[in-house]
């Protein structure tokens, strides 16, 4: 597998299916969302992200920079991402939490799932 393929696979973890978390609670407003993520790192294998109150996303995936923007719209986290030479268009996602984990459910809750540890 080439480095580019590995990198793309790691970044795709932002959208890949993940195992179920116990006792998920949906996050329905921006303030609650920020109370979970502000000043913390969201991580999973090969990916580490920070989501800032100013609407920016920054981090790394397999040693490459990840940047993006986000807003809270209609009870969902809406984001765009650039990871290396790969661009991920705008996607609004349902957010749920379970203790020290956070789940992003793409395509307004109908698409792929990505789970992250909150550190």
N, C-alpha and C positions, 0 to 999 in steps of 0.2 A: 504494500500500500504506500502511496506517495505521501509526502508531508502535507500537500494540499488536500488530499482526500481525508487524511486524519484530522486536519484542521476543520474542514467542512463538517465532518462528523461530530466533532466536539461542539462546534457552534450550534449545530442542529439540535443539540441537547436542550436548547431553549424551547424546542417544539416537539420533542419526542415523547412518546408515551412513557409513563412511569408507574410504579406500583402504587396502590392505594395507601393513603394515610388514614390513620384512625381519627375519629372525632374532628373532622374538618369543619371550620367555621368560615362562612363567606365574609369577605371584606367588602363593604358596600360604599365606603366613602374615603376620600383622599386623606383626611386626617388620621383615620385608623390605619390606613395603609402605611403612611409615613411613620406612625408610632412603632411599626414593626421593622421598617427597613432603614430609617434615617440613622446615619452614622454606623451602619453595620454592613457586613459583607454577605452577599448571597453566593453560595458556592455549591458546586457539584463536580464530579470528576472532570478535570481539565478546564473548568470554567469558574471564574471569580468575577463578580459584578458588584458595583455600588450604584444605587439609585438615589439621586439627590433631590432635595425639595425644589431646586431651581429648574427641574425638568430635564436634567441630564442623566445619562447612563454612561458609566465608564468601567473598564475592566480588562481582563485578559482571557483568551481562549487558546490553549496550546501555545503559549508564548507570544501570541499576537494581540495587538490592541483591539478592544471592542469599544465603540462609541455609539451613542444614540440619544434619542430624546423620548420623553414620555409626557403624557397628560392623563388626567382622570376625567372620563366622560361617561355619563350614563351608568355610573356604578361599576365601571371597568377601567382597567389599566390599558392605555393605548400607547403603543411604542413603535419606533423605527430603530433599526440597528445596522451598523456597519462593522464587519469583522474581517480585518485584513482586506482582501479584494472582493469580499462577498457582501452584498447588501440584502437586508431583510426588510421588506416594505412594512408599511403601517399595519398593525394588527391589534385589535382590541380584545382583551383577555379577561376572563373572570379570575379573580384572585381569592384563594382560600388559605387559611393558616391552621396549623396543628402544632402547638408548642413551639419548638425551634425550627419548624419547617414551613415553607411557603410554596403554594402550588399556583402555577399560571396555566389556565386552560384556554388555549388559543381559539380564534374564530368565534368570539363571543360565547365561549363555553361549549362549542360543538366540535372543536378540533383536538389537536394533540395536547398532551399534558407534559409540563416540565416541573419537577420538584427540586427545590433548593434548600440547603441548610442556611439558617440565619445565624451568623456569627458576629 
